[in-house]
């Protein structure tokens, strides 16, 4: 991070040296569209600071885009989140699109197909973040691909083999929708993850430097149903299946250092700290932004530009 | 003689033309001012039309016949020391800027912007979390919600402003912005909050983008219109006009005339 710090020297507020606000943080002239980017566009996003790469993995309607939109919304409304300020993005439209989907997701009259990130959509989203003390700058890139893509990946070798993001990601967040852990859906969910994780392992796509989170979403929907009178056994069953999923990840990826995080659907919809409790998005986001081992130059080769490689 | 090329920009209805009208009135008619206009100009039709509409309490956004002017030049003299300033700026419709959302390139706009040494950007307060069609605030929602689809017209207006600022930044060769928050008279200034503090609190993401992407930033409150034009207000506005206090710029609890930004 020495270079990041050098880059930001002098950005200490309005009274500081105005000239020292580095040109490297200025808006890129080459980009005229602010849609999400594809993997081929990634060089257009950055100046010369290594990005933090976060990959969201999960099947249809597991809440990946909703979570991204919620974090974005948090930044838009408050300017900062978990000690980080959003100072720019090259994918404003991509975020706006997801914010729109997040809004209509709450509308049961919408057709399912309109709610999802679709398969052909570009999927890389960018937030340029600076620490609240103005001392650390991190361009965050989130890969938010369609659930359909991962469904296909669970059956098709080439999908996993050709994916450039797995080995380069600093974080991979696997999403598990708790409502899909019920008897009716569990078999298919487990089978899909088994297929996907098997291929990831077969092609050795994840290195040990990549941190892995297993993000359980929509658990509060189950809890609300129980509170409304449904049998408590439903929760016990879900918890049992959560353990089964955790075990599946351990067995398939041959590692145990997972970070398990529950994200409440209420937080992803309302985005407010209700009754003073911590927003459940915070632990996940803080974890993403915590220190990571930088990607090695060979991992970034042929993908992000040489300047970034030097920071590796 | 110093020369200043200002690029005046903002979304539709953000107060650009009202500022130009009030500026022209200030340098020609107001007694107490920082800069005055003395020299003869061969054609002041556009500026006079704006000024007359402003003096007649006409809403400049809705006044028919007011056209765009790509290059307005005014020669000014500083009252304090007699130094001279040649000011150039365009008066372009907000729609032209809004079109930046759709059009990859706008050579005419780029040509004007590339000469500027300062961006004057105007923004009017808006609802923060509402996704409405630009300029269609009163349009009825579709009867069938399922017909709703995303389009780039559905940007949150914070993001609309951010995207426009980014696109303008690409066109400009300068790194200086004077960001005006229009209709400053509609909010309480008695709490002593500066326009910068207000923007930071109300639109923090927009503030961050401005602050971290331009090297020289000034954020000012402006009331160029002087207040809303309704029957109850007109007498009071006329009185304010008569004593030269109708239009003002607010910064750190002080009021300035329309020429103040030219001194920054």
Interface residues (C-beta under 8 A of the other chain):
Chain A: X11 X14 X18 X19 X21 X25 X26 X27 X29 X32 X33 X34 X75 X76 X77 X78 X79 X80 X85 X86 X87 X88 X92 X93 X95 X96 X97 X99 X100 X101 X103 X104 X107 X109 X110 X111 X114 X130
Chain B: X104 X105 X128 X129 X131 X145 X146 X148 X149 X150 X152 X154 X155 X156 X158 X159 X162 X163 X166 X167 X169 X170 X175 X200 X204 X205 X207 X208 X209 X211 X212 X213 X215 X216 X217
